[in-house]
Amino acid sequence: MEKENTFYKEFEVFSKRTPTSPFQHQFCLLAPNEDIAMVMAQENFMRREPVADIWIVNREDIRSLGPDEKNTISRLDNKDYRTTKGYGYLRKKWRQYEQKMLDEKEILSWGGDKK
């Protein structure tokens, strides 16, 4: 696949609302260079919402997984041991254990009535 030689490049815009919040993807824009893309992002986005920081990323600089690499991800998805599906019986066991526990009333009742 040949890339077309165009004047405009696609840029992805990411921002975060506060200094401690994570970056979130906001939108894509067309601009001739990074400086114009930053100005356009500020004009289009910063006037609508409070923003602590903005990232402008050229889409050509973003690398995605190829078909062979996507196959390796599915292979790594066998992490059932991290889920708690297999522990459903514990609620019933815990309830049985709690019923066997002695409470204060039961212990005091052993003493009998002393008058």
C-alpha positions in Angstrom: 0.0 0.0 0.0 1.4 3.4 -1.0 0.8 6.4 1.1 -0.5 9.4 -0.7 1.5 12.6 -0.5 -0.9 15.2 0.9 -0.4 18.6 2.5 -2.5 17.7 5.6 -1.6 15.1 8.1 -3.9 13.4 10.6 -3.3 14.1 14.3 -4.9 12.4 17.3 -5.6 14.7 20.2 -5.4 13.5 23.8 -6.2 15.6 26.9 -6.5 15.4 30.7 -8.8 17.5 32.8 -6.6 17.7 36.0 -2.9 17.2 36.6 -3.6 13.8 38.2 -6.2 12.5 35.8 -5.3 10.1 33.0 -5.1 11.2 29.3 -8.1 10.4 27.2 -8.5 10.4 23.4 -10.7 13.3 22.3 -10.7 13.6 18.5 -8.7 13.5 15.3 -7.9 16.5 13.2 -6.2 17.4 9.9 -3.4 19.9 10.0 -0.3 20.7 7.9 2.1 20.4 10.9 2.3 19.8 14.7 2.2 23.5 15.6 -1.0 24.2 13.6 -2.5 21.0 15.0 -1.7 22.2 18.6 -3.3 25.6 17.9 -6.4 23.9 16.4 -6.7 21.5 19.3 -6.5 24.4 21.8 -9.1 26.5 19.9 -11.5 23.6 19.5 -11.1 21.9 22.8 -9.8 24.1 25.5 -12.6 26.7 25.2 -15.2 24.0 25.9 -13.8 22.2 28.9 -11.1 22.7 31.6 -7.8 21.1 30.4 -4.6 20.5 32.3 -2.6 19.2 29.4 -2.9 18.2 25.7 -1.0 15.8 23.6 -0.9 15.9 19.8 0.2 12.7 18.1 0.8 12.3 14.4 -1.2 9.2 13.4 1.7 7.9 11.3 3.7 7.7 14.6 1.2 5.3 16.1 2.0 1.7 15.7 -0.7 -0.9 15.8 -0.5 -4.7 16.0 -0.2 -6.7 12.8 -2.2 -9.9 12.2 0.5 -12.2 13.5 0.9 -10.1 16.6 -2.8 -10.2 17.3 -2.7 -14.0 17.4 -0.2 -13.8 20.2 -2.6 -11.7 22.3 -5.3 -14.4 22.1 -2.8 -16.9 23.3 -2.0 -14.8 26.4 -5.7 -14.5 27.3 -5.8 -17.7 29.4 -5.8 -16.1 32.8 -8.8 -17.7 34.4 -6.8 -18.2 37.6 -7.1 -14.4 38.2 -10.9 -14.5 38.3 -12.9 -15.6 41.3 -15.3 -17.8 39.4 -14.1 -21.0 41.1 -14.8 -19.7 44.6 -18.6 -19.6 44.5 -18.9 -22.3 47.1 -17.1 -20.3 49.7 -20.1 -18.2 50.6 -22.1 -21.3 51.6 -19.1 -22.7 53.5 -18.6 -19.4 55.4 -22.3 -19.3 56.3 -22.1 -22.8 57.7 -19.0 -21.8 59.7 -20.7 -18.7 61.1 -23.7 -20.8 62.2 -21.4 -23.0 64.2 -19.7 -20.1 66.0 -20.8 -19.4 69.6 -22.3 -16.2 70.4 -22.5 -14.5 73.8 -26.1 -15.4 74.5 -25.3 -19.1 73.9 -22.3 -19.1 76.2 -24.2 -17.3 79.0 -27.1 -19.8 78.7 -24.7 -22.6 79.7 -24.4 -21.2 83.2 -28.0 -21.9 84.0 -30.2 -19.8 86.1 -28.6 -18.8 89.4 -30.9 -17.0 91.9 
